[in-house]
Amino acid sequence: MLVVSEEVRDALVTGRPVVALESTIIAHGLPRPRNLRVALELEDAVRREGAVPATVAVLDGRPRVGLDEKQLERVAGGDGIRKLGHRDLPLAVATGASGATTVSATALLAARSGVRVFATGGLGGVHRQWTVTQDESADLGLLARTRITVVCAGVKSILDVPATLQRLETLGVAVAGYGTTRFPGFYLSDSGHPVDWTLESPDEVAAVMRAQDALDGPGSALIVANPVPAARQLDPGLHARVLADALQACEAQGVSGQAVTPFLLDHLVRHTDGASLEANLAAVHGNVRLAGRIAAAWART
C-alpha cells in the first residue's frame, strides 16, 4: 500500500541519507505557481547537502514517499488535493482520494518507510483558549509515538507556545534548540520561552538519535528547533500588532475548529504585505538544509 520511490528505496537500502518533506506547504501554504518552484527548491536544497529528498503525499489513494516532478506538479496544481492528517489516511486510501500530508501524516508515513529525518516549517500545537475549545493539533500525539527526528522552526506563533511546550513534555517528546537556548517562534527567532537542551552540530543530533535507539524507550520523536535567522525573521513589533488584530478578527467572525489556523496565517500574510510568508520560507529553507546535514551525520553512524 505504501509506495516508496525507487530513488528513496535505493538510498534506504544502501544507507544513504534521506530527508522527508511534507506536501501541505506545496498544496495549501503557498500561491501558485510559486508553490511548485518552492517544492523543487526544497528538494534541490536537500540534494546539495548530499541527501535524497522524499516528499510525501497521497495520490489516488496511494501513500507515496518520494515524488517525481510530474507528481509534484500534480500536488502543486491539481484540483481536489485535500489536506490530510494521519487520521485521514485510511479514508483517503479507501476512497482513492489525493491529498497533501500535514506534519502528522508525513511523520507517520516517513517513519513507516524507514526515513528517520523530517524537515518542516513549524509544528502544530495547543491553540489559544484551550480551556474553552480543547483544540490541540494531532501533530503532538502522533509525535509522542513515532520515532522520527523533526527539524522545525518551533511551533506556529499563532498558538499557545508555553502550553505546547508543556504538552510536549507531558507526552515525553524530546525538544532541543539548535544552536540556541531559546525556543523559536516560527516567524520569530525567539518565542520568548527557553529550551532545556541545546545541540550544536548535526553530529550531536545524530548522537541523540543513537541514544534513543540504544535506550529503547517509548517510541517518540526528537524535535530539533532551528530558529529562523534574526535578519530574516518577521519584525517582532509588527508580528505582535498584526497577530493581535488577527485574533480579534477571528473571534468577531466566529471562525472555529480547523478553519482557525488558515484564517490567522492568511491574515498575517495580507497584513504584513507578505513579510510573514517570506519569514516562513526562510525558516523552511534553513530547516531543510539542516535536516540534510543531520541525515548525512545519521547515515555515517
C-alpha positions in Angstrom: 0.0 0.0 0.0 2.9 2.4 0.8 4.7 3.3 -2.4 8.4 4.3 -1.8 10.0 5.8 -4.9 12.9 3.9 -6.4 15.4 6.6 -5.5 14.3 6.7 -1.9 14.2 2.9 -1.6 17.7 2.6 -3.1 19.0 5.2 -0.7 17.5 3.5 2.3 18.9 0.1 1.2 22.4 1.4 0.7 22.4 3.6 3.8 22.4 6.9 2.1 20.9 9.9 3.9 17.2 10.7 3.2 15.1 13.7 4.3 11.3 13.5 4.4 9.4 16.7 3.3 5.7 17.5 3.8 3.5 18.5 0.9 0.9 20.7 2.7 3.1 23.7 2.2 3.0 23.0 -1.6 -0.7 22.4 -2.0 -2.1 24.7 0.7 0.6 27.0 2.0 1.8 28.9 -1.0 0.2 30.7 -4.0 0.5 29.2 -7.5 2.9 28.9 -9.4 5.4 29.8 -6.7 4.4 26.7 -4.7 5.9 24.4 -7.3 9.1 26.4 -7.6 9.5 26.2 -3.8 8.8 22.5 -3.8 11.6 22.0 -6.4 13.9 24.4 -4.5 13.5 22.4 -1.2 14.2 19.1 -2.9 17.3 20.7 -4.5 18.4 22.1 -1.1 18.3 18.5 0.3 20.4 17.2 -2.6 23.0 19.9 -2.1 23.6 18.6 1.4 24.2 15.1 -0.1 20.8 13.6 0.9 17.9 12.3 -1.1 14.6 14.2 -0.8 11.4 12.2 0.0 8.4 14.5 -0.4 5.3 12.7 0.9 1.8 12.8 -0.4 -1.2 10.6 -1.2 -2.2 10.3 -4.9 -5.3 8.3 -6.0 -5.4 6.5 -2.6 -1.7 5.5 -2.7 0.5 7.0 0.1 3.8 7.9 -1.5 7.2 8.6 0.0 9.2 10.3 -2.7 7.6 12.1 -5.7 8.8 12.7 -9.2 8.4 16.1 -10.9 5.1 15.3 -12.5 3.7 14.1 -9.2 5.0 17.3 -7.6 3.3 19.3 -10.3 0.0 17.5 -9.6 0.2 18.3 -5.8 1.0 21.9 -6.6 -1.6 22.5 -9.3 -4.1 19.7 -9.2 -7.8 20.2 -8.2 -9.2 18.3 -5.3 -5.9 18.0 -3.4 -7.1 17.5 0.2 -5.2 18.3 3.4 -4.5 15.0 5.1 -3.6 14.5 8.8 -2.7 11.0 9.9 -6.3 10.3 10.9 -7.4 10.9 7.3 -5.0 8.4 5.7 -7.3 5.3 5.9 -10.2 7.3 4.5 -8.0 8.7 1.6 -6.7 5.2 0.8 -10.2 3.6 0.9 -11.8 6.2 -1.3 -8.9 6.7 -3.7 -8.5 10.4 -2.7 -5.5 12.6 -3.3 -4.1 14.9 -0.7 -1.1 16.7 0.7 0.2 15.5 4.0 0.5 17.5 7.2 3.2 17.1 9.8 1.4 14.2 11.5 0.7 12.2 8.2 4.2 12.9 6.8 5.9 11.8 10.0 3.9 8.6 10.1 4.4 7.6 6.5 8.1 8.6 6.6 8.7 6.5 9.7 6.8 3.6 8.2 9.1 3.7 5.2 12.3 3.8 7.3 13.1 7.5 6.9 14.4 8.9 10.2 14.8 12.7 9.5 11.9 15.1 8.5 12.1 18.8 7.8 9.1 21.2 8.0 8.3 24.8 8.8 6.5 24.9 12.2 4.7 22.3 14.2 1.1 22.4 15.2 0.3 22.6 18.9 -2.0 23.8 21.6 -4.4 26.5 20.5 -5.1 29.7 22.4 -8.1 29.4 24.7 -7.6 25.6 25.0 -9.6 25.6 28.2 -12.7 26.6 26.2 -12.1 24.9 22.8 -9.7 22.0 23.8 -8.2 22.5 20.3 -4.9 20.7 20.0 -3.0 19.7 16.9 -2.9 16.0 16.1 0.9 16.5 15.5 1.6 16.3 19.2 0.0 12.9 19.9 1.5 11.4 16.7 5.0 12.6 17.5 4.7 11.1 21.0 4.5 7.6 19.5 6.7 8.0 16.3 10.5 7.6 16.3 11.5 10.4 13.9 13.7 13.5 14.1 11.8 16.6 13.1 13.7 19.8 12.2 11.4 22.8 12.5 11.3 26.4 13.5 9.3 25.7 16.7 5.6 25.9 16.6 3.4 28.4 14.8 3.4 31.7 16.7 -0.4 31.9 16.5 -0.6 29.1 19.0 -0.2 28.9 22.8 3.6 28.3 22.8 4.1 27.7 26.6 1.1 25.3 26.7 2.5 23.5 23.7 5.9 23.1 25.3 4.2 21.8 28.5 2.2 19.3 26.4 5.3 18.1 24.6 6.9 17.5 28.0 3.9 15.6 29.3 3.9 13.4 26.2 7.6 12.6 26.6 8.7 14.3 23.3 12.3 15.5 23.4 12.9 19.1 22.4 16.3 20.7 21.8 17.2 24.1 20.4 19.7 24.0 17.6 22.5 26.5 18.5 20.1 28.4 20.8 18.8 28.3 24.4 15.5 29.9 23.2 12.6 28.1 21.6 12.0 29.7 18.2 8.6 31.1 17.3 8.2 30.1 13.6 8.3 33.7 12.1 10.4 34.8 15.0 13.8 33.7 16.2 12.7 33.7 19.8 9.2 32.8 21.0 10.1 34.2 24.4 10.5 30.8 26.0 13.6 28.8 26.8 14.5 25.2 25.9 16.1 22.8 28.4 18.6 21.4 25.9 20.8 22.8 23.2 22.5 20.9 20.4 25.3 22.5 18.5 26.0 20.2 15.4 24.5 17.6 13.2 26.7 15.0 14.8 25.3 15.9 18.2 21.8 15.4 16.9 22.8 12.0 15.4 24.3 11.0 18.8 20.9 11.8 20.5 19.2 9.7 17.8 21.6 6.8 18.5 20.9 7.1 22.2 17.2 7.0 21.7 17.6 3.7 19.9 20.1 2.3 22.5 17.9 3.2 25.4 14.9 1.6 23.6 12.4 3.7 25.5 8.9 4.6 24.2 8.9 5.4 20.5 8.8 9.2 20.3 10.2 12.0 18.2 13.1 14.3 18.7 12.3 17.9 17.9 15.2 20.0 16.7 14.1 23.6 17.0 16.1 25.6 14.5 15.4 29.4 14.6 15.0 31.5 11.5 18.0 33.8 11.2 17.3 37.1 13.1 17.9 39.1 10.0 15.2 37.3 8.1 12.6 37.0 10.9 9.3 39.0 10.8 9.7 42.2 12.7 8.6 41.3 16.3 6.6 44.5 16.8 4.8 44.1 13.5 4.1 40.5 14.3 2.6 41.3 17.7 0.3 44.0 16.3 -0.9 42.0 13.4 -1.4 38.8 15.4 -3.5 40.7 18.0 -5.7 42.1 15.2 -6.0 38.6 13.6 -7.1 37.1 16.9 -9.8 39.8 17.3 -11.0 39.3 13.7 -11.1 35.5 14.2 -13.3 35.9 17.3 -15.5 38.6 15.7 -16.2 36.4 12.6 -16.9 33.3 14.6 -14.1 31.3 13.0 -13.5 28.0 14.8 -12.0 24.5 14.5 -9.8 23.7 11.6 -10.5 27.0 10.0 -8.7 29.0 12.7 -5.1 28.3 11.6 -5.5 29.1 7.9 -7.6 32.2 8.8 -4.9 33.5 11.1 -2.0 32.7 8.8 -3.8 34.3 5.8 -4.4 37.4 7.9 -0.7 37.6 8.8 0.3 37.4 5.2 -2.1 40.0 4.0 -1.5 42.5 6.8 2.3 42.2 6.7 2.4 42.7 3.0 3.8 39.2 2.6 6.6 39.6 5.1 5.3 36.7 7.2 5.4 34.4 4.1 9.0 35.4 3.4 10.0 34.7 7.0 8.2 31.3 6.8 10.1 30.4 3.6 13.4 31.5 5.1 12.7 29.2 8.1 11.7 26.2 5.9 14.8 26.5 3.7 17.0 26.7 6.8 15.3 23.6 8.3 15.7 21.6 5.1 19.4 22.4 4.8 20.0 21.4 8.4 17.9 18.3 8.0 20.1 17.3 5.1 23.2 17.7 7.3 21.6 15.7 10.1 20.6 12.9 7.8 24.1 12.7 6.5 25.5 12.5 10.1 22.9 9.8 10.9 23.9 7.9 7.8 27.6 7.9 8.9 26.7 6.1 12.2 
